[in-house]
Amino acid sequence: MIRFARLLLASMLALSGAVVAASAADPVAVRIDEPGICGNEKVLSKITNRFRHQVRNVPRLPQVDIVDFYRISETRYQPSHAERPIDRRYCHATAALSDGHSRDVWYLIERPMGFAGIGSNVEFCVSGFDRWNVYNSRCRVLRPAKW
């Protein structure tokens, strides 16, 4: 009975659009319809932390950190509809790295993509750091066609 009550509560929160605190399975809890979501501190913090993990664990990547983001912009928005139930916002920023260089960062914020459909997911690619071509050449998967 408790499991059913929790599921019912989670469903009601998801339908109401309420913001839910982040957990391990729900990496970022932000409202995707919030103005300036691309510059949201939680989103940028998630990118910074995951980038730090990436450079520490992928062989032959420079050991640098992201120290700041600037020129943050939204490059494309795909609202959800019947055939595609996930809102997607594509963003671009320039990241200042700890070695003094700057790199383009392309990222995608998806909602609802957290645990049980509650919360958001962030995918990102730092230009020059996609060693295994997960996002294709020069982060092409996360860039709009005009770039």
Residue pairs with C-beta under 8 A, 6 or more apart in sequence:
7 116
10 116
10 118
13 20
13 118
14 112
14 116
14 117
14 118
17 31
17 33
19 29
19 30
19 31
20 26
20 29
20 114
20 118
20 119
21 29
22 28
22 29
22 42
22 119
23 115
25 114
25 115
26 114
26 115
26 118
26 119
27 46
27 114
27 119
27 120
27 121
27 122
28 42
28 43
28 46
28 109
28 114
28 119
28 120
28 121
28 122
29 42
29 114
29 118
29 119
29 120
30 37
30 40
30 42
30 43
30 109
30 120
31 37
31 111
32 87
32 89
32 109
32 110
32 111
32 120
33 87
34 40
37 43
37 74
37 89
37 91
37 109
38 72
38 73
38 74
38 89
38 91
38 92
38 93
38 107
38 109
39 69
39 72
39 93
43 107
43 109
43 122
44 69
44 93
46 122
47 66
47 105
47 107
47 122
47 124
48 65
48 66
50 122
50 124
51 65
51 66
51 95
51 124
51 126
51 129
52 65
52 66
54 61
54 129
55 61
55 62
55 63
55 64
55 65
55 129
56 63
58 131
58 132
59 131
60 131
61 129
61 131
62 99
64 97
64 98
64 99
64 101
65 97
65 98
66 95
66 96
66 97
66 98
66 105
66 126
67 96
67 97
67 98
68 95
68 96
69 93
69 94
69 95
69 96
69 105
70 93
70 94
70 96
71 92
71 93
71 94
72 91
72 92
72 93
73 91
73 92
73 93
74 89
74 90
74 91
75 90
75 91
75 92
75 106
75 143
75 144
75 147
76 88
76 89
76 90
76 144
77 87
77 88
77 89
77 90
78 84
78 87
78 88
78 89
78 90
79 87
80 86
80 87
85 112
86 110
86 111
86 112
86 113
87 110
87 111
88 108
88 109
88 110
89 108
89 109
90 106
90 107
90 108
90 142
90 143
90 144
91 106
91 107
91 108
91 109
92 104
92 105
92 106
92 107
92 143
92 147
93 104
93 105
93 107
94 102
94 103
94 104
94 105
95 102
95 103
95 104
95 105
95 126
96 102
97 103
103 126
103 127
103 128
103 129
104 126
104 127
104 139
105 124
105 125
105 126
105 127
106 124
106 125
106 127
106 135
106 139
106 142
106 143
107 122
107 123
107 124
107 125
107 142
108 122
108 123
108 124
108 142
109 120
109 121
109 122
110 120
110 121
110 122
110 123
111 119
111 120
111 121
112 118
112 119
112 120
113 119
113 120
113 121
114 120
114 121
123 135
123 142
124 142
125 134
125 135
125 139
125 141
125 142
126 139
127 138
127 139
130 139
135 141
135 142
